[in-house]
């Protein structure tokens, strides 16, 4: 029944759109409440031209997504999940059973890695998180930007540039750019919300408020939010596992404002801080009668087994201060941006089995502490920008020239945990495993305090060559203190065939600098392989283990991007856009497989001499090709006595590993460097197709919204590898439904459900999945249906 209904919705929408000239603006969100006659359009962000004439005149595509409705009426309470249901090119997978990756949702575009998408706030670079995803994560080996550090209530709109833009913004903008535009308007509003899965767990509580006040001739917007997300569990009733959403409590405050400084000049600032207390469940440890005693458990402490909890204390801060002024015909902008992210681990409901076993050997009960400070890491970024631009009306049909300078300083630190979180108290291989179960702490040898800086200069020229033809060019030079310099360029053009049809395209080169997290991450732990203890090192680049293995210094990833598309806008309320794209990336940085004396005999003696059994490294070793199509159709029409807003957006994307390039020291061992399982994480970590169909009908005080989201199939690897078949996840389609009643222009109540047909991923062999459960954390989630309610009020 659900499939029949969804197919009918797709078909009837497409048929209804054509007779009413209803191919609408490239819109991924229906108009905000109170502004229903405005159809937000998708155009290109990335232009430095002051006063761009029209969004449909720009040469590349971006989604302009108003967030007012998502904040007031949406079923998703955080930014990452809201965007995942609104933008088909946006990917965000909520992890479970993936250690620190469970605590943070990163942004990604077009199926590429989370560190290949640049995130801006008010046009200024936002920092990445300190975490590098390792175990069980789709973005394995990547860092990324934590989208959920910014509350929905603080955001006016999100702009998703679907084109490479490293020549304009620098590193990371390979897949595209996401710009988060914060509110700065007078007036106050608030939202309270509640949600829960129909299974009876995962309660969500939200209280958020915004107030824009006049100060010194300007406006300051203040947003405060408290969000409490409860833990959910889809594991079998007799299982020790906890599989589902992590528990998370967020407290967030954001300020955004500007003040006049005479003669049209302006001082502006943004400041935000979030404190997050999150908790993820690790694999369960068995009790009496199992092989986990004494290696991973103590009969005196947890006779029935236990689940360790990986608790994360996340501190995230971001701020910008700047000054804009005019110098004759020139406009200038000088700003300083600061970002900081810290994650501290506290492992609870656990033990150090080696301490417990030593206590038992010495005549004690066999216990250790049950809570450990396991250390953590932090990342800082300070960016200084000077941007200057001028518009020449007398050149051709108008030319905008912009140039600027950027200086960025970064720092990455790893700090050790308490001794009990990592020591092997009873001796290697004696009985109890070393370190806190669930997550062993960082050791003093892992401690890191690394810095680097970079400087860049760019020029950006946008010219209306004729009334119909626009040309945009950009060139950027950037030099890093740790790996050298790079030069990137971009050319984009738009030709208006007639008043309704625009042909557009672009070609660009890009780059992504290796993150400090990838260069300096270090972790040492003891693993047991075939019953034998082995020291395993995630070895930092340039360290003695990596150097002994012949791993070269990390360098930048390089990309070439191409787009070709068109827009059709037959009326002011209708349009269609279609954009083909291709992204070639050379020297992608990946986390290698484990090298040891068995799979790489030439390295075995060196590892033994260094006291290491197995080693993994970050290395530039993969070339990939990504190609696809973005298609959007949108419509606004009068249906009976109400208004129907319809949008359909689709993304088709395919990433393929073209070549594995092993360093000379590892030639012939490409299958260890990148196994099929790791290759599939790169190629199919996100579904290769995704579609969003939205139907929003308003009549009087009642508004009904239906969003249908289709996720294409995915194939992921298995632990055993060949000949064990890979995991195949069938295509799935979910739907969100909500009803909003407007008591007045200021007060609205929304009730509804998400994934109302309770769709789940395809079941797999739990012994072969990455998280040890019957299905992986694929993009649409594994929790099933949920219900929610929101009450929004404007003051």
Number of C-alpha atoms within 10 A of each C-alpha: 7 13 12 8 10 18 12 12 16 15 11 11 19 18 11 14 20 11 9 13 17 27 27 30 29 33 31 29 26 28 20 18 16 10 9 13 12 12 24 22 24 26 26 21 24 18 18 19 18 11 8 10 9 9 17 25 21 25 28 30 28 24 26 24 26 23 27 21 17 23 26 27 28 25 28 20 27 21 23 25 22 18 24 21 25 22 23 26 26 23 28 25 25 25 28 27 26 22 24 25 25 25 28 26 23 26 30 29 27 30 26 27 27 27 28 27 28 31 28 19 20 18 14 20 21 25 27 25 24 29 26 23 25 18 16 22 25 29 28 20 22 23 26 27 24 24 21 18 26 25 27 26 29 28 23 17 19 22 22 26 26 28 28 33 29 28 28 25 21 25 24 26 26 33 29 23 27 24 22 24 19 24 23 22 18 14 13 16 18 21 22 19 24 20 25 21 20 16 14 10 18 22 18 21 18 18 17 23 21 26 22 20 16 15 11 10 9 18 20 23 23 23 26 21 23 17 22 21 21 19 20 20 19 18 14 12 9 6 10 17 22 25 27 24 26 26 21 21 17 19 16 20 22 23 22 23 23 22 18 16 16 9 8 9 16 17 19 19 19 21 18 21 21 23 16 22 19 25 26 28 27 24 21 17 24 22 21 16 10 13 12 18 21 21 21 27 32 30 19 14 20 19 14 14 20 20 20 25 24 25 26 24 18 23 17 24 20 23 21 23 17 18 19 19 18 16 10 7 9 13 17 18 18 18 19 19 22 21 23 22 24 21 24 20 24 22 29 22 18 26 30 31 30 33 27 30 28 22 17 17 12 10 9 11 16 21 22 22 17 15 19 26 21 26 22 23 24 22 25 21 22 21 22 19 19 18 19 20 21 21 20 13 12 8 12 12 15 16 21 20 19 22 20 19 18 20 18 18 17 20 19 23 21 28 20 20 22 17 18 23 27 27 22 23 22 19 14 17 18 15 20 25 33 28 30 32 30 24 24 26 31 27 23 17 12 20 20 18 13 15 16 15 16 17 17 20 21 22 20 23 21 22 22 19 14 13 11 15 19 22 21 21 20 22 20 23 17 20 16 17 12 16 14 12 15 19 18 22 21 23 20 21 22 24 20 19 12 10 11 14 18 22 22 25 22 22 20 24 23 31 25 24 22 24 24 21 26 24 21 23 24 21 19 20 20 23 17 13 9 6 8 10 15 18 16 21 21 23 24 22 22 16 14 12 22 21 14 14 19 15 21 16 16 21 19 21 23 20 25 20 23 20 24 21 21 23 25 22 21 17 14 10 20 24 26 23 27 21 21 18 23 22 26 20 23 21 20 22 24 22 21 22 18 18 23 22 15 10 13 15 12 14 20 19 15 17 21 13 9 12 13 19 23 23 21 19 27 26 26 25 22 22 20 20 19 20 18 18 20 23 20 27 25 30 28 27 19 12 12 8 9 13 18 20 23 29 27 27 25 21 25 21 24 19 23 16 16 13 14 18 20 20 18 10 14 18 10 13 15 17 15 17 26 21 15 16 18 22 19 22 20 23 23 21 26 32 25 21 23 26 23 25 25 25 21 21 20 20 13 10 12 16 19 17 21 20 21 21 25 21 22 17 18 21 19 23 23 23 13 13 13 11 7 11 12 20 19 15 19 13 16 17 20 23 23 22 20 21 19 21 17 16 12 10 11 13 16 21 20 22 20 22 24 26 24 17 17 16 18 18 22 17 14 18 12 14 13 20 21 23 21 18 23 19 21 26 25 22 20 25 19 23 23 19 20 23 20 23 20 23 19 20 18 16 9
